[in-house]
Amino acid sequence: MDQDLIQYLGGRFNEVNERIEEVKRHGGVLVEGLRHEMHLVAGGLTMHIEVRHREDREYFDRKFEDTHALLRSFHHRIENLEQNRPN
């Protein structure tokens, strides 16, 4: 093979290798950026779930207390009716 051709092909090979390395670095940067964004999304979703869980828990606790108060009221009314019932 001609020495000039070998040098030319060697130079082209090096250019291709450099371009491949550049694309790999760029891909790595993109992957790291996406990884960071995924962590942000996961953190936001976790916070949303925790807040929603707390809100739901507070809502059901209030409903339980309301129901419990209503049952106590019914119980007292029944007791009063039974005490005031003629024999």
C-alpha positions in Angstrom: 0.0 0.0 0.0 1.1 3.5 -0.7 2.5 5.3 2.4 0.3 8.4 1.6 -2.8 6.3 1.6 -1.9 4.6 4.9 -1.3 8.0 6.4 -4.6 9.3 5.0 -6.6 6.3 6.3 -4.9 6.6 9.6 -5.8 10.2 9.9 -9.4 9.4 8.9 -9.5 6.6 11.4 -8.3 9.0 14.2 -11.0 11.6 13.1 -13.7 8.9 13.3 -12.4 7.7 16.7 -12.4 11.3 18.0 -15.9 11.9 16.8 -17.1 8.6 18.4 -15.5 9.7 21.7 -17.2 13.2 21.4 -20.6 11.5 20.8 -20.0 9.2 23.8 -19.2 12.2 26.1 -22.2 14.1 24.8 -24.4 11.0 25.4 -23.0 10.7 28.9 -23.8 14.4 29.7 -27.4 13.8 28.4 -27.8 10.7 30.5 -26.6 12.5 33.6 -29.0 15.4 32.9 -31.9 13.0 32.5 -30.9 11.1 35.7 -30.9 14.4 37.6 -34.3 15.3 36.1 -35.7 11.9 37.1 -34.5 12.4 40.6 -36.3 15.7 40.7 -39.5 14.2 39.4 -39.3 11.3 41.8 -38.8 13.7 44.7 -41.7 15.8 43.6 -43.9 12.7 43.2 -42.9 11.4 46.7 -43.7 14.8 48.2 -47.1 14.9 46.4 -47.9 11.4 47.7 -46.9 12.2 51.2 -49.0 15.4 51.2 -52.0 13.7 49.7 -51.7 10.8 52.2 -51.6 13.3 55.1 -54.6 15.2 53.7 -56.5 12.0 53.2 -55.6 10.8 56.7 -56.8 14.1 58.2 -60.0 13.9 56.3 -60.8 10.3 57.4 -59.8 11.2 61.0 -62.3 14.0 60.9 -65.0 11.8 59.4 -64.3 9.1 62.0 -64.7 11.7 64.8 -67.9 13.0 63.2 -69.3 9.5 63.0 -68.2 8.7 66.6 -69.8 11.9 67.8 -73.1 11.1 66.0 -73.1 7.6 67.5 -72.5 9.0 71.0 -75.4 11.3 70.4 -77.7 8.5 69.3 -76.5 6.4 72.3 -77.4 9.2 74.7 -80.8 9.8 73.1 -81.6 6.1 73.3 -80.5 6.0 77.0 -82.7 9.1 77.7 -85.7 7.5 75.9 -85.2 4.3 77.9 -85.0 6.1 81.2 -88.1 8.2 80.4 -90.1 5.3 79.1 -93.1 4.5 81.2 -93.1 1.2 82.9 
